[in-house]
Amino acid sequence: MLAQTYTDYEIIVVDDGSSDNTKEILKPYMDKIRYIYQENAGVSAARNTGIRAAEGKWVAFLDSDDQWLPENLACQMECVQRTGIKVCFTNSVFFDGKQLLQRNYPRPPEPSIKEKVLNDPFELFVVGGPPLYLPTMLAEKSLLEKIGCFDENLRIGGDTRLIFNLAFEAPFIFIYSVQVEINRAESRQGLMKARPEKLRTEIQISILSEAYFRSGKKSAAAITGIRHRLGYALSRRAEIAAIDKQYSDARRFAKDALYFGNDLKTYMRSLAIWLWPQFTTHIYKTRWNKAVRR
């Protein structure tokens, strides 16, 4: 962070109730940062604290284990000042803490093209477009405040909901140059895998349902895309309920999946659970156990 070539910025460090020696580690940098301690309230609350404390017009987010390349802020600030667009993302690569991981990040259709304006980011986000990750985002503070910032009721998925909400409010611009390295080390992935599948699926359904019911004026392709994703999430939730022998819930989620889903795999899974939830329990539980053993 301190290696940025763009120098007109403030660094706000929000310590969300850490139990280690974070404050001691940061002591040598206290003249360069604003340190805020709060009782543990979750990542979304910590990010909202940072937004409220920010004195500048623009806000960007960096988790402790991700990295911005030195030109990141300079690149993004030049872009938003030139175009007037209020939400900017850059390209990114994954690393495991030591080396870059192989990943096919998006490249421009022609070498001369440096950026892409997403005039209706919701449609591209649903139908398919460049990957939009929170550590690569620069956004106008007033726009974040307009949408209510991060949902502090979500334990996970707050960044996804925030980007969805922004997509209804303003165009995005995507910079093709790689400016961020996102940590995908096994230790971090372990935390991801530890999150209950049921909780992850329910949050997906909540976010996608809200997006669907706000998509009335969007294109047919966008509505189809969101229905596809919502139907798949509902069918997965039905599968989890069947495994837990919650057959009434399994049938209810399966019925909703049949309504929203629009691909054969989702349809067949949902129909099987809706008709024979007890029979499908053994099949899916066996499959899940094999996946866990791998």
C-alpha atoms as one frame of an Amber mdcrd trajectory, in Angstrom:
protein
   0.000   0.000   0.000   2.759   2.452   0.939   4.450   1.755  -2.408   1.733
   3.522  -4.444   3.044   6.068  -6.936  -0.159   8.090  -6.427   0.382   9.940
  -3.162  -2.778  12.003  -2.537  -4.576   9.446  -0.367  -5.202   8.439   3.233
  -4.800   4.941   4.676  -7.465   3.886   7.163  -6.778   0.653   9.043  -9.829
  -0.783  10.805  -8.936  -3.308  13.495 -12.096  -5.384  13.909 -11.453  -6.630
  17.426  -8.275  -8.565  16.659  -6.809 -10.602  19.498  -3.223 -10.561  18.205
  -0.623  -7.776  18.324  -1.948  -5.856  15.310  -1.632  -2.466  16.986   1.956
  -3.174  18.030   2.876  -4.213  14.485   1.374  -0.990  13.127   3.173   1.332
  15.563   6.018   2.197  13.142   3.409   3.325  10.584   1.105   5.360  12.827
   2.314   8.631  11.280   1.202   7.354   7.853  -2.138   5.729   8.716  -5.360
   6.321  10.645  -5.821   3.404  13.024  -9.364   2.638  14.202 -10.124  -0.115
  16.710 -13.637  -1.492  17.147 -15.135  -4.478  18.926 -15.471  -7.436  16.577
 -18.491  -6.846  14.350 -17.526  -8.583  11.103 -15.873  -7.610   7.863 -18.829
  -5.632   6.489 -19.050  -3.517   9.641 -15.298  -2.894   9.508 -15.531  -1.746
   5.899 -18.446   0.557   6.733 -16.405   2.065   9.556 -13.687   2.794   7.033
 -16.156   4.400   4.609 -17.586   6.665   7.325 -14.107   7.708   8.438 -12.855
   8.461   4.916 -12.356  12.158   4.240 -11.764  11.869   0.502 -14.173  11.620
  -2.428 -13.070   8.125  -3.473 -12.850   4.850  -1.534 -10.987   1.611  -2.277
 -10.687  -1.552  -0.198  -7.652  -3.741   0.452  -7.706  -6.807   2.689  -4.589
  -7.546   4.692  -3.499 -10.462   2.508  -4.092  -8.949  -0.977  -1.686  -6.648
  -2.811  -2.005  -3.561  -4.975   0.685  -3.059  -7.582   2.416   0.350  -7.321
   0.473   1.973 -10.193  -2.979   0.841  -9.070  -4.336   4.057  -7.564  -2.646
   6.246 -10.177  -4.185   4.153 -12.951  -7.672   4.217 -11.459  -7.673   7.894
 -10.493  -6.572   8.922 -13.979  -9.363   6.801 -15.435 -12.229   8.113 -13.264
 -11.092  11.718 -13.560 -10.872  11.441 -17.347 -14.162   9.589 -17.889 -16.334
  10.847 -15.028 -17.395   7.261 -14.236 -17.956   6.655 -10.521 -17.065   2.947
 -10.232 -13.801   1.534 -11.591 -12.395  -2.002 -11.553  -9.008  -3.266 -12.725
  -7.806  -6.630 -13.903  -6.240  -8.964 -11.337  -4.288 -12.173 -10.879  -4.325
 -14.750  -8.089  -1.314 -15.682  -5.973  -0.736 -18.160  -3.161   1.305 -15.883
  -0.952   4.541 -16.752  -2.737   3.933 -17.004  -6.483   1.310 -16.184  -9.067
  -1.206 -18.890  -9.907  -2.196 -19.770 -13.457  -5.426 -18.051 -14.429  -6.875
 -16.859 -17.709  -7.678 -13.269 -16.835  -9.562 -11.267 -19.484  -7.548  -9.634
 -22.231  -8.705  -6.786 -24.478 -10.067  -7.671 -27.935  -7.229  -5.551 -29.408
  -3.898  -4.515 -27.828  -4.744  -0.844 -28.292  -7.867  -1.127 -26.097  -7.015
  -0.251 -22.503 -10.432  -0.232 -20.839 -14.074  -1.184 -21.281 -17.089   0.865
 -20.241 -19.931  -1.230 -18.804 -22.908   1.029 -19.423 -25.286  -1.463 -17.857
 -23.028  -3.455 -15.519 -25.914  -5.491 -14.130 -26.513  -7.155 -17.493 -22.841
  -7.960 -18.058 -22.472  -9.116 -14.460 -25.298 -11.595 -14.909 -24.832 -12.673
 -18.527 -21.064 -12.741 -18.425 -18.353 -10.124 -18.378 -15.011  -9.270 -16.802
 -14.505 -10.501 -13.223 -15.348  -7.812 -10.669 -13.553  -8.232  -7.340 -13.758
  -5.868  -4.386  -9.956  -5.415  -3.975  -9.864  -4.085  -7.566 -12.655  -1.528
  -7.062 -12.476   2.232  -6.686 -15.834   3.919  -6.047 -17.163   7.343  -5.195
 -17.928   7.562  -1.469 -21.265   9.299  -2.035 -22.430   6.438  -4.262 -21.513
   3.861  -1.610 -23.471   5.856   0.942 -26.438   6.116  -1.430 -26.806   2.325
  -1.615 -26.351   1.904   2.133 -22.759   0.646   2.018 -22.199  -3.001   3.058
 -24.968  -5.143   4.522 -23.753  -5.808   8.060 -26.273  -8.616   8.521 -24.348
 -10.798   6.057 -21.511 -12.877   7.481 -20.317 -13.632   3.953 -21.248 -12.300
   0.525 -21.355  -8.649   1.535 -18.988  -7.671  -1.280 -21.147  -9.466  -3.870
 -24.308  -7.718  -2.670 -22.549  -4.344  -2.701 -21.387  -4.788  -6.308 -24.868
  -5.945  -7.361 -26.378  -2.847  -5.734 -23.854  -0.562  -7.406 -24.681  -2.179
 -10.745 -28.205  -0.768 -10.515 -26.970   2.759  -9.858 -24.158   3.681 -12.236
 -21.962   2.558 -15.136 -18.687   0.764 -14.372 -15.381   0.961 -16.179 -12.988
  -2.011 -16.327  -9.239  -1.465 -16.846  -7.556  -4.365 -18.637  -4.121  -3.888
 -17.084  -3.427  -6.092 -14.051  -3.116  -3.903 -10.968  -4.052  -6.243  -8.090
  -2.819  -9.601  -6.789  -5.537 -11.467  -4.882  -4.468 -14.029  -2.297  -5.761
 -17.542  -2.910  -3.423 -19.395  -0.547  -4.552 -22.716   0.935  -4.822 -21.136
   4.391  -7.301 -18.562   3.075  -9.167 -21.148   1.029  -9.429 -23.243   4.163
 -11.440 -20.484   5.767 -13.669 -20.370   2.716 -14.257 -24.115   2.805 -15.051
 -23.977   6.517 -18.100 -21.828   5.885 -21.232 -23.966   5.902 -22.544 -24.793
   2.445 -26.083 -24.169   3.645 -25.218 -20.620   4.728 -23.378 -19.823   1.488
 -26.308 -21.052  -0.596 -28.879 -19.120   1.429 -26.908 -15.902   0.997 -26.628
 -16.537  -2.737 -30.403 -17.002  -2.916 -30.993 -13.805  -0.939 -28.717 -11.708
  -3.173 -29.971 -13.228  -6.423 -33.628 -12.943  -5.386 -33.233  -9.249  -4.652
 -31.447  -8.727  -7.964 -34.172 -10.628  -9.850 -37.030  -8.611  -8.400 -35.191
  -5.385  -9.263 -34.468  -6.472 -12.846 -37.890  -5.726 -14.365 -36.584  -3.089
 -16.794 -33.486  -5.042 -17.801 -33.038  -6.940 -21.048 -34.453 -10.410 -21.629
 -30.903 -11.808 -21.637 -30.172 -10.289 -18.216 -33.415 -11.603 -16.719 -32.743
 -15.056 -18.183 -29.233 -14.988 -16.730 -30.384 -14.089 -13.243 -33.136 -16.727
 -13.381 -30.544 -19.334 -14.358 -28.291 -18.476 -11.425 -31.196 -18.256  -8.979
 -32.679 -21.554 -10.152 -29.323 -23.289  -9.726 -28.861 -21.861  -6.196 -32.373
 -22.956  -5.204 -31.765 -26.470  -6.524 -28.563 -26.688  -4.484 -30.463 -25.539
  -1.395 -33.085 -28.230  -2.070 -30.285 -30.779  -2.307 -28.877 -29.717   1.085
 -32.333 -29.922   2.692 -32.818 -33.424   1.262 -29.464 -34.546   2.662 -30.499
 -33.172   6.071 -33.805 -35.100   5.726 -35.769 -31.857   5.824 -38.090 -33.126
   3.137 -40.715 -30.388   3.348 -38.035 -27.713   2.846 -36.410 -29.785   0.122
 -39.636 -29.925  -1.876 -40.319 -26.226  -1.323 -36.881 -25.172  -2.608 -37.114
 -27.680  -5.452 -40.469 -26.242  -6.514 -39.020 -22.721  -6.564 -36.039 -24.002
  -8.546 -38.369 -25.513 -11.132 -39.998 -22.106 -11.539 -36.799 -20.090 -11.863
 -34.393 -22.591 -13.405 -33.971 -22.689 -17.160 -31.389 -25.384 -17.842 -31.820
 -29.146 -18.059 -29.472 -30.071 -15.205 -31.198 -27.772 -12.728 -34.608 -28.930
 -13.938 -33.790 -32.644 -13.563 -32.233 -32.213 -10.109 -35.170 -30.124  -8.880
 -37.803 -32.443 -10.333 -36.208 -35.505  -8.736 -36.066 -33.845  -5.303 -39.596
 -32.492  -5.595 -41.054 -35.885  -6.534 -38.893 -38.202  -4.383 -36.960 -36.257
  -1.705 -36.471 -39.357   0.489 -35.154 -41.423  -2.424 -32.716 -38.740  -3.577
 -31.284 -38.236  -0.081 -29.096 -41.337  -0.278 -27.865 -40.532  -3.794 -26.789
 -36.988  -2.970 -25.359 -37.881   0.434 -23.172 -40.564  -1.152 -21.955 -38.089
  -3.761 -21.170 -35.415  -1.145 -19.273 -37.899   1.034 -17.103 -38.855  -1.943
 -16.401 -35.171  -2.641 -15.379 -34.581   0.985 -13.006 -37.600   0.927 -11.247
 -36.157  -2.122
